[in-house]
């Protein structure tokens, strides 16, 4: 397979596991084209034209030509300069690395992380929250994220990839869509009655077993093992954490348990007062699950060798 074919597959499969329907996704792509057409000529050269065909601003080819053939990929959750040097060293030793793949975004994909957060509005709408309220809460949070990211050194890793001549790709929300869909379907199908049973279900997955072995397995953050799980909301996609002011609305909708990757202290303080349970599946383990589900599809399309690094463990299904 080529780098371009791999990238296109990630975007396509991300859309297939997206909570939004194809019409909504197409509207987002059309909106990007319209925004480009209406932009002043002096600003058109700065426009990210990948937005015409890819609804995920946090998923990009960061270095390399689309027609580069790929047989072996070094895959990690976080790819920085050290991992690129590792790829270069492995190639020197005879284990040629054709592509380095990160889950978490770098470069232009990191700078555009706030754009993908619009997905959270559609998630909240499907849960029953009024569109205007969901949009207002999301807008405030997206602006916070944009302000935080604006001063970051986005190009550090990408610069290293260019200097070393190593193709680099990142795949964030498409993988997160996979884990969100997988776990929501699991919880809906199995209907665990108690929080302890939620943990038991997670621990049947190899990614969470591996995490537990390393003392970072799933845990009940708020609640007790015998507490009723009730209606479970899997919150694992949409770029990053949403608004901390959403929990009251979720509680009013009858959601009893939130199953997430992680929870900041600010969000933790807010949700405590809403009488909701919180189960944390684990950040790295959940990222691993999403990536593995996506890589299963990649391996079915082509003869690809996966080399794991930087917190990634390959488990096949």
Backbone torsions as a table, in degrees:
resi	resn	phi	psi	omega
1	UNK	NA	157.5	176.2
2	UNK	-99.0	164.9	177.9
3	UNK	-57.9	-41.7	179.5
4	UNK	-63.1	-40.1	179.1
5	UNK	-65.6	-38.6	178.2
6	UNK	-65.1	-46.8	179.1
7	UNK	-59.9	-46.6	-179.6
8	UNK	-62.3	-38.6	178.4
9	UNK	-63.4	-43.0	179.7
10	UNK	-60.8	-45.1	-179.7
11	UNK	-64.6	-44.7	-178.3
12	UNK	-63.3	-45.8	-179.3
13	UNK	-71.6	-29.3	174.0
14	UNK	-62.0	-41.6	179.6
15	UNK	-68.1	-35.0	-179.4
16	UNK	-68.6	-25.8	179.5
17	UNK	-103.3	7.6	-179.7
18	UNK	-74.6	141.9	178.1
19	UNK	-66.6	-23.8	177.9
20	UNK	-78.5	149.7	176.2
21	UNK	-80.8	169.9	-174.8
22	UNK	-63.1	-31.7	179.5
23	UNK	-65.5	-43.3	179.7
24	UNK	-64.6	-41.2	178.6
25	UNK	-64.7	-41.3	179.4
26	UNK	-64.7	-34.3	177.1
27	UNK	-64.1	-36.9	177.8
28	UNK	-65.1	-43.3	179.0
29	UNK	-65.1	-41.9	178.5
30	UNK	-64.5	-35.5	178.1
31	UNK	-63.2	-37.1	178.0
32	UNK	-65.9	-41.3	178.9
33	UNK	-64.8	-39.9	178.9
34	UNK	-65.4	-42.1	178.6
35	UNK	-60.4	-39.8	178.7
36	UNK	-63.9	-46.0	-178.7
37	UNK	-61.5	-34.7	-176.6
38	UNK	-87.7	-4.6	179.8
39	UNK	-74.3	147.4	174.7
40	UNK	-59.8	147.9	-178.3
41	UNK	-55.4	-34.6	-178.1
42	UNK	-68.8	-18.6	-177.6
43	UNK	-103.6	-12.6	-175.9
44	UNK	-59.5	-33.8	-177.3
45	UNK	-67.7	-16.8	180.0
46	UNK	-93.8	-5.3	-174.1
47	UNK	-74.4	137.3	177.7
48	UNK	-83.0	98.4	-174.7
49	UNK	-72.9	-10.4	173.6
50	UNK	-61.5	-24.2	179.1
51	UNK	-65.2	-13.0	178.3
52	UNK	-71.1	-29.5	-174.2
53	UNK	-124.8	-10.4	-176.5
54	UNK	-127.0	114.5	-178.4
55	UNK	-79.0	0.0	-175.4
56	UNK	-112.0	98.9	-176.2
57	UNK	-67.7	-14.2	-179.1
58	UNK	-96.9	14.9	179.9
59	UNK	-130.6	114.6	-172.4
60	UNK	-152.0	153.0	162.1
61	UNK	-78.3	116.8	-175.1
62	UNK	-95.6	-25.3	179.5
63	UNK	-156.6	133.5	177.8
64	UNK	115.9	154.9	178.7
65	UNK	-87.1	148.8	-178.4
66	UNK	-60.2	-28.6	-175.3
67	UNK	-89.4	8.5	178.0
68	UNK	-66.7	124.9	177.6
69	UNK	-72.8	140.5	-176.4
70	UNK	-127.6	124.4	175.0
71	UNK	-118.7	-29.9	-178.8
72	UNK	-133.3	130.8	-178.3
73	UNK	-120.4	131.8	170.2
74	UNK	-90.7	116.3	-173.6
75	UNK	-113.1	130.9	176.5
76	UNK	-143.3	157.4	176.7
77	UNK	-68.6	-47.9	176.3
78	UNK	-119.5	126.3	177.2
79	UNK	-114.6	121.8	176.1
80	UNK	-129.4	-165.6	-175.1
81	UNK	-59.6	-39.3	-178.6
82	UNK	-60.0	-42.0	179.8
83	UNK	-68.9	-32.8	176.6
84	UNK	-68.5	-38.3	174.9
85	UNK	-65.6	-35.3	175.6
86	UNK	-62.4	-43.8	177.8
87	UNK	-60.8	-42.4	178.8
88	UNK	-63.6	-40.4	-179.8
89	UNK	-67.9	-42.3	178.2
90	UNK	-61.5	-39.7	177.7
91	UNK	-64.1	-39.1	177.3
92	UNK	-62.0	-34.3	-178.3
93	UNK	-83.1	0.4	176.0
94	UNK	104.8	-6.4	177.6
95	UNK	-98.7	77.6	-170.1
96	UNK	-61.0	125.1	176.3
97	UNK	-98.7	117.4	-177.9
98	UNK	-88.2	-24.4	-175.4
99	UNK	-154.4	139.8	172.0
100	UNK	-108.4	132.2	-176.5
101	UNK	-122.6	125.5	175.8
102	UNK	-106.2	149.1	169.0
103	UNK	-83.4	-55.9	-179.4
104	UNK	-72.0	139.0	-174.0
105	UNK	-69.2	150.0	173.2
106	UNK	-132.2	169.6	174.8
107	UNK	57.8	-137.2	-177.9
108	UNK	-63.0	-26.9	179.1
109	UNK	-70.4	-33.3	175.6
110	UNK	-73.3	-41.8	179.6
111	UNK	-62.3	-26.8	-178.4
112	UNK	-99.4	15.3	-175.0
113	UNK	-59.7	-37.5	-176.6
114	UNK	-63.7	-26.8	-178.3
115	UNK	-65.7	-36.8	-176.6
116	UNK	-73.1	-13.4	-178.1
117	UNK	-66.2	-14.0	175.7
118	UNK	-57.4	-25.3	176.3
119	UNK	-55.6	-32.9	-177.9
120	UNK	-64.1	-30.3	177.7
121	UNK	-61.4	-44.6	-179.5
122	UNK	-67.0	-35.7	176.5
123	UNK	-62.5	-47.4	-178.9
124	UNK	-65.9	-37.6	177.9
125	UNK	-63.0	-40.5	179.6
126	UNK	-68.4	-25.2	176.5
127	UNK	-77.2	-16.1	178.0
128	UNK	114.8	6.9	179.0
129	UNK	-84.1	136.8	-178.9
130	UNK	-57.9	138.0	-173.9
131	UNK	-56.8	-43.0	-177.4
132	UNK	-65.7	-36.7	178.5
133	UNK	-69.1	-45.3	179.2
134	UNK	-60.1	-42.5	-179.0
135	UNK	-66.7	-40.3	-179.8
136	UNK	-64.1	-45.2	179.8
137	UNK	-64.7	-40.6	-179.2
138	UNK	-67.5	-41.4	-178.5
139	UNK	-58.5	-43.7	179.9
140	UNK	-62.5	-45.1	-178.2
141	UNK	-68.5	-41.0	179.7
142	UNK	-61.8	-37.1	177.7
143	UNK	-66.2	-37.5	176.3
144	UNK	-60.4	-46.7	-179.0
145	UNK	-63.9	-43.4	180.0
146	UNK	-61.3	-41.4	179.0
147	UNK	-64.7	-40.0	-178.4
148	UNK	-67.5	-37.7	-175.3
149	UNK	-82.7	-20.8	-171.1
150	UNK	-59.7	-34.4	-177.0
151	UNK	-92.0	3.8	-177.5
152	UNK	-73.7	157.8	176.5
153	UNK	-85.8	77.7	-171.9
154	UNK	-63.2	-33.7	-168.2
155	UNK	-93.3	1.6	-174.8
156	UNK	-54.7	-53.5	-178.0
157	UNK	-68.2	-41.0	-179.7
158	UNK	-64.2	-38.4	177.2
159	UNK	-60.2	-42.0	179.3
160	UNK	-64.6	-41.1	178.6
161	UNK	-61.2	-41.7	178.7
162	UNK	-65.2	-42.0	179.5
163	UNK	-64.4	-37.5	-179.2
164	UNK	-85.7	-11.4	-178.7
165	UNK	70.1	35.6	-178.1
166	UNK	-108.1	119.5	176.0
167	UNK	-59.0	140.2	-175.1
168	UNK	-138.6	134.8	178.4
169	UNK	-136.2	151.3	171.7
170	UNK	-129.2	144.1	-177.2
171	UNK	-136.8	102.1	-173.5
172	UNK	-105.6	-78.7	-174.7
173	UNK	-62.0	-37.3	175.5
174	UNK	-55.8	-39.9	177.2
175	UNK	-70.3	-41.2	178.9
176	UNK	-64.0	-35.2	175.3
177	UNK	-59.4	-38.5	-179.1
178	UNK	-64.6	-46.8	-178.5
179	UNK	-69.6	-37.0	179.1
180	UNK	-62.8	-46.1	179.4
181	UNK	-65.1	-44.3	-176.8
182	UNK	-60.6	-48.3	-176.4
183	UNK	-75.1	-35.0	177.1
184	UNK	-64.2	-42.7	177.6
185	UNK	-64.4	-37.9	178.8
186	UNK	-62.6	-47.6	-179.1
187	UNK	-67.0	-39.7	179.3
188	UNK	-66.0	-35.2	-178.0
189	UNK	-77.5	-43.8	-175.2
190	UNK	-85.5	-25.4	178.6
191	UNK	47.7	61.8	178.5
192	UNK	-60.6	136.2	-177.1
193	UNK	-86.7	-31.9	-177.7
194	UNK	-121.8	159.2	179.6
195	UNK	-61.2	-34.9	178.3
196	UNK	-59.7	-34.1	179.6
197	UNK	-73.6	-29.1	173.6
198	UNK	-62.6	-46.4	177.9
199	UNK	-61.0	-43.0	-179.6
200	UNK	-59.9	-41.6	179.2
201	UNK	-63.6	-43.0	179.3
202	UNK	-62.4	-40.1	-175.8
203	UNK	-73.8	-1.5	171.9
204	UNK	-84.3	-12.7	178.7
205	UNK	-89.5	133.7	-174.9
206	UNK	-59.9	-31.7	179.6
207	UNK	-63.4	-40.3	-179.2
208	UNK	-78.5	-28.9	173.1
209	UNK	-63.5	-45.1	179.2
210	UNK	-62.4	-41.3	179.1
211	UNK	-64.1	-41.9	179.9
212	UNK	-63.5	-36.9	177.0
213	UNK	-61.2	-31.0	180.0
214	UNK	-97.3	17.6	174.7
215	UNK	67.1	23.2	175.6
216	UNK	-130.1	39.1	-179.0
217	UNK	-78.2	179.2	179.5
218	UNK	-57.7	145.4	179.5
219	UNK	-146.8	152.8	174.3
220	UNK	-86.3	112.7	-177.3
221	UNK	-86.1	-40.4	175.9
222	UNK	-132.6	123.1	-176.9
223	UNK	119.9	176.0	179.6
224	UNK	-122.3	155.9	-175.7
225	UNK	-52.1	-35.2	-176.8
226	UNK	-92.6	2.2	176.7
227	UNK	-66.8	146.6	179.2
228	UNK	-67.2	134.2	-179.8
229	UNK	-76.4	-37.4	-179.2
230	UNK	60.8	-147.6	179.1
231	UNK	-75.5	126.4	-175.0
232	UNK	-107.4	129.9	176.0
233	UNK	-112.3	118.4	177.6
234	UNK	-88.3	114.2	-176.4
235	UNK	-111.7	90.7	-173.2
236	UNK	-140.1	11.7	178.2
237	UNK	-143.0	166.6	-178.3
238	UNK	112.1	25.8	173.7
239	UNK	92.5	-64.2	-179.7
240	UNK	-160.9	-174.5	-178.9
241	UNK	-56.3	140.9	177.3
242	UNK	-84.1	-158.3	-178.3
243	UNK	-70.6	138.7	177.3
244	UNK	-76.4	-7.6	-179.4
245	UNK	-92.6	7.0	-176.3
246	UNK	-86.8	-18.4	-170.5
247	UNK	-62.7	-35.4	178.0
248	UNK	-61.3	-40.0	178.9
249	UNK	-66.1	-42.0	179.6
250	UNK	-62.7	-42.1	179.2
251	UNK	-61.9	-41.7	179.4
252	UNK	-64.3	-27.0	179.7
253	UNK	-82.6	-0.7	177.1
254	UNK	92.1	8.4	176.6
255	UNK	-75.7	122.3	-175.8
256	UNK	-97.3	-32.5	-175.5
257	UNK	-132.6	130.2	171.7
258	UNK	-103.8	125.4	176.9
259	UNK	-107.5	111.6	-175.7
260	UNK	-129.6	176.5	176.8
261	UNK	-79.1	-43.0	-174.5
262	UNK	-159.8	169.9	-179.5
263	UNK	-150.1	124.2	179.1
264	UNK	-72.4	165.2	179.7
265	UNK	-63.2	-39.1	179.9
266	UNK	-63.1	-41.6	178.2
267	UNK	-70.4	-37.5	178.6
268	UNK	-60.4	-45.3	-179.6
269	UNK	-63.0	-35.6	-179.1
270	UNK	-72.6	-42.9	-172.5
271	UNK	-76.0	-21.4	-178.8
272	UNK	-58.5	-34.6	-175.5
273	UNK	-84.2	-1.2	-175.1
274	UNK	-100.2	6.2	177.2
275	UNK	56.7	38.9	175.0
276	UNK	-110.6	149.7	172.7
277	UNK	-84.6	150.9	174.9
278	UNK	-132.1	122.4	173.7
279	UNK	-112.7	126.1	177.6
280	UNK	-101.6	113.5	-178.8
281	UNK	-73.0	-30.8	-177.1
282	UNK	117.7	132.2	-175.2
283	UNK	-69.0	-58.9	-175.5
284	UNK	-64.4	-40.4	-179.1
285	UNK	-64.1	-41.0	179.5
286	UNK	-68.8	-39.8	174.4
287	UNK	-60.6	-40.0	177.3
288	UNK	-60.9	-44.9	-178.8
289	UNK	-61.4	-46.8	178.7
290	UNK	-61.4	-43.3	179.3
291	UNK	-65.3	-40.9	-179.2
292	UNK	-65.0	-40.6	177.6
293	UNK	-61.5	-39.0	179.4
294	UNK	-71.8	-41.1	-179.8
295	UNK	-69.4	-27.6	173.1
296	UNK	-57.8	-42.2	179.6
297	UNK	-68.9	-37.5	178.8
298	UNK	-63.7	-44.5	-177.6
299	UNK	-66.5	-26.0	177.1
300	UNK	-72.9	-23.2	-178.5
301	UNK	-87.8	-29.3	-176.5
302	UNK	-154.5	163.0	179.6
303	UNK	-82.2	89.7	-175.3
304	UNK	-116.0	133.9	176.1
305	UNK	-99.3	126.4	-178.5
306	UNK	-104.8	126.9	174.0
307	UNK	-111.7	126.5	-174.5
308	UNK	-93.9	143.1	174.0
309	UNK	-158.0	174.6	170.4
310	UNK	49.3	52.2	174.1
311	UNK	84.8	1.2	179.2
312	UNK	-97.9	137.1	174.9
313	UNK	-126.1	129.9	-178.0
314	UNK	-88.5	117.0	172.8
315	UNK	-124.8	131.3	-177.1
316	UNK	-103.9	152.0	177.9
317	UNK	-125.0	NA	NA
